[in-house]
């Protein structure tokens, strides 16, 4: 397939997708490991890095912060960190660019605020759809700890920060994302002392926090178990305290980034929806990535999954609806919307995807965009603030290419819809480059029939 993608691409029904599909390394693990490596002393080696835009942004950002990044192979590098301390730490002149990654923007914001050179100032910038997103609880926590922001009441990016060094007390109130907790824990772990992070309110998407704790442990920092308490008065109903003691230490052995479970979910679902059978090697049910639960959710729709020594396998066209709770892994909603669509088209079954309260604040308003795409192929679809209900309808070809709004996960969802309905095309097909640049090529190699529309 040509490197320059056409104006629209789609997957066609009829061609079974089979075999082992190689997916990129986990961008969630990679971004955490890259930032941690850049905050600790010593040399950290990483392999299996993803080649998507978010991974490249992370490497460029830590290099701009003063870490030394050495390329060892196409998917491997070594990072010599720039830890915090008197007269040292991250720099941000002319600025740190997080690209379109919300995880990276939050990590970089907290890292520079607490681990930047004291007395300096610098800007954290973003681009694309991330410019429309915000993180009020994180910025409020930083200001409460003594960090100065410009603008004074900033809740989003770009933002100029003046680092303060290690804070004496950090409190996060009503987080809108587990990434905010992750960012503060990573920054605190960089200092060689004991710290405590208090979180008031429920933490969304907790499996991503478990992933953070696992990567921190690789760098020698264990986080004590959270203590749960009942809130009082006007306080939130939940208080959690995370105790940790740094500093970070570069691991002796290379870090091998495992396959991305979110991308694996797309590949496994493609095997089922096409009537084929797909294997993703190097991934198991025991992965700390929350999206590995795709195998459980596929089974809920009647698909068959297996865990083998070499990886995860899925087959079997979905033959029933399901009511699934995705509060721990909301990024699976786009994939499972396509799975639920097939069940609705073939059997008239209804499905509900719940626990989606964080999706409206992502790269696009995902519940709304998914509902539009489902209605375009003839299905009944209704979105609420935290759920998507998918009902039966009459299969029809959309009037034109479906617009993913520049959101890679919407592009994957619409591509999967094409395996169940004729003439479903994805406008802006190159936006998959954020997480899986080789997606269309991988599908074609596995047997998918690709429909192209020239510019």
Secondary structure, 3 states (H helix, E strand, C coil): CCCCCCCEEEEECCCCCEEECCCCECHHHHHHHHHHHHHCECEEEEECCCCCHHHHHHHHHHHHCCCEEEEEECCEEEEECCCCECCECECCCCCEECCCCHHHHHHHHHHHHHHECCCCCEEEECCHHHHHCECHHHHHHHHHCCCEEECCCCCECCEEEECCCCCCCEEEECCCCHHHHHHHHHHHHCCCCEEEEEEECCCCCHHHHHHHHHHHHHCCCCECCCCCEECCCCCCCEEEEEEEECCCECCCCCEECCECHHHHHHHHHHHHHCCCEEEEECCCCCCCCHHHHHHHHHHHCCCEEEEECCEEEEECCCCCCCEEECCCCHHHHHHHHHHHHHHHHHHCCCEEEECCCCHHHCCCCHHHHHHHHHHHCCEEEEECCCEEEEEEECCCCCCCCEECCCCHHHHHHHHHHCCCCCCCCEECHHHHHHCCCCHHHHHHHCCCEEEEECC
